[in-house]
Amino acid sequence: ARVLEVAKRLSLRATRGEVVEGEGCERHREPLKVFCKDDGTFICAVCRESRAHRAHVVVPVPDALQEYKGQIQAHLQALKEERDQLLGFREVEMRRSW
Protein backbone atom coordinates (compact mmCIF):
# COMPACT_ATOMS: atom_id res chain seq x y z
CA ALA A 1 0.00 0.00 0.00
CA ARG A 2 2.85 2.38 0.80
CA VAL A 3 4.50 1.65 -2.56
CA LEU A 4 1.27 2.44 -4.39
CA GLU A 5 0.80 5.63 -2.38
CA VAL A 6 4.32 6.85 -3.20
CA ALA A 7 3.90 5.90 -6.86
CA LYS A 8 0.58 7.75 -7.09
CA ARG A 9 2.06 10.83 -5.46
CA LEU A 10 5.07 10.71 -7.77
CA SER A 11 2.83 10.25 -10.79
CA LEU A 12 0.62 13.17 -9.84
CA ARG A 13 3.58 15.47 -9.32
CA ALA A 14 5.30 14.30 -12.51
CA THR A 15 2.19 14.92 -14.62
CA ARG A 16 1.92 18.40 -13.14
CA GLY A 17 5.59 19.00 -13.93
CA GLU A 18 6.55 19.51 -10.31
CA VAL A 19 9.98 18.57 -9.07
CA VAL A 20 10.01 17.83 -5.38
CA GLU A 21 13.32 17.45 -3.57
CA GLY A 22 14.38 13.83 -3.85
CA GLU A 23 11.68 12.94 -6.39
CA GLY A 24 13.03 14.63 -9.53
CA CYS A 25 15.94 13.54 -11.66
CA GLU A 26 19.02 13.86 -9.49
CA ARG A 27 21.18 14.55 -12.51
CA HIS A 28 19.08 17.02 -14.49
CA ARG A 29 16.58 18.33 -11.90
CA GLU A 30 13.77 17.53 -14.32
CA PRO A 31 10.43 15.86 -13.53
CA LEU A 32 10.35 12.08 -13.89
CA LYS A 33 7.91 11.62 -16.75
CA VAL A 34 8.71 8.13 -18.08
CA PHE A 35 9.50 4.70 -16.67
CA CYS A 36 12.38 2.68 -18.13
CA LYS A 37 11.24 -0.94 -18.13
CA ASP A 38 14.73 -2.27 -18.83
CA ASP A 39 16.21 -0.60 -15.74
CA GLY A 40 13.00 -0.54 -13.67
CA THR A 41 13.36 3.14 -12.83
CA PHE A 42 11.65 6.47 -13.42
CA ILE A 43 13.64 8.82 -15.67
CA CYS A 44 13.35 12.35 -17.01
CA ALA A 45 13.07 13.40 -20.67
CA VAL A 46 16.76 14.28 -20.83
CA CYS A 47 17.79 10.86 -19.51
CA ARG A 48 15.39 9.26 -22.01
CA GLU A 49 17.42 10.68 -24.88
CA SER A 50 20.79 9.73 -23.39
CA ARG A 51 22.76 6.73 -24.64
CA ALA A 52 22.02 4.89 -21.42
CA HIS A 53 18.27 4.68 -22.15
CA ARG A 54 17.87 5.43 -25.87
CA ALA A 55 17.41 1.77 -26.86
CA HIS A 56 15.38 0.86 -23.78
CA VAL A 57 11.64 0.30 -23.60
CA VAL A 58 10.03 3.27 -21.83
CA VAL A 59 6.41 4.05 -21.00
CA PRO A 60 4.71 7.11 -19.52
CA VAL A 61 4.54 7.12 -15.71
CA PRO A 62 0.73 6.70 -15.53
CA ASP A 63 0.88 3.65 -17.81
CA ALA A 64 3.67 2.07 -15.77
CA LEU A 65 1.78 2.74 -12.55
CA GLN A 66 -1.38 1.15 -13.92
CA GLU A 67 0.52 -1.91 -15.15
CA TYR A 68 2.33 -2.46 -11.86
CA LYS A 69 -0.81 -1.72 -9.86
CA GLY A 70 -2.53 -4.53 -11.77
CA GLN A 71 0.35 -6.89 -11.07
CA ILE A 72 0.36 -6.01 -7.38
CA GLN A 73 -3.40 -6.54 -7.13
CA ALA A 74 -3.11 -9.94 -8.86
CA HIS A 75 -0.38 -11.03 -6.44
CA LEU A 76 -2.39 -9.72 -3.51
CA GLN A 77 -5.45 -11.69 -4.61
CA ALA A 78 -3.36 -14.87 -4.91
CA LEU A 79 -1.95 -14.30 -1.43
CA LYS A 80 -5.43 -13.75 0.01
CA GLU A 81 -6.65 -16.99 -1.53
CA GLU A 82 -3.62 -18.84 -0.16
CA ARG A 83 -4.20 -17.33 3.30
CA ASP A 84 -7.86 -18.40 3.24
CA GLN A 85 -6.83 -21.92 2.25
CA LEU A 86 -4.26 -22.09 5.05
CA LEU A 87 -6.79 -20.79 7.59
CA GLY A 88 -9.16 -23.52 6.43
CA PHE A 89 -6.49 -26.17 6.97
CA ARG A 90 -5.74 -24.72 10.39
CA GLU A 91 -9.39 -24.83 11.37
CA VAL A 92 -9.72 -28.47 10.25
CA GLU A 93 -6.62 -29.44 12.23
CA MET A 94 -7.84 -27.62 15.33
CA ARG A 95 -11.21 -29.40 15.15
CA ARG A 96 -9.48 -32.72 14.68
CA SER A 97 -7.19 -32.15 17.67
CA TRP A 98 -10.15 -31.27 19.93
CORUR-V827731 format. One line per field, one symbol per residue. ss: DSSP state (H for helix, E for strand, - for the rest). psi: psi as a letter, one per 20 degrees, with the letter a starting at -180 (. if undefined). burial: 1 if it has 16 or more other C-alpha atoms within 10 Angstrom, else 0. A space follows every 50 residues. Layout:
ss=???
psi=???
burial=???
//
This chain:
ss=-HHHHHHHHHHHHHHH-----------------EEE----EEE-HHHHH- -------EEEHHHHHHHHHHHHHHHHHHHHHHHHHHHHHHHHHHHHH-
psi=hhgggggggggghhhijqoqpiirphgikqqoiqpohhilqprrhghhir hhigjqpqqqghggggghgggghghggghgggghghhggggghgghh.
burial=00000011011011000110001110000111111100000111001100 001000010111011000100000000000000000000000000000
//
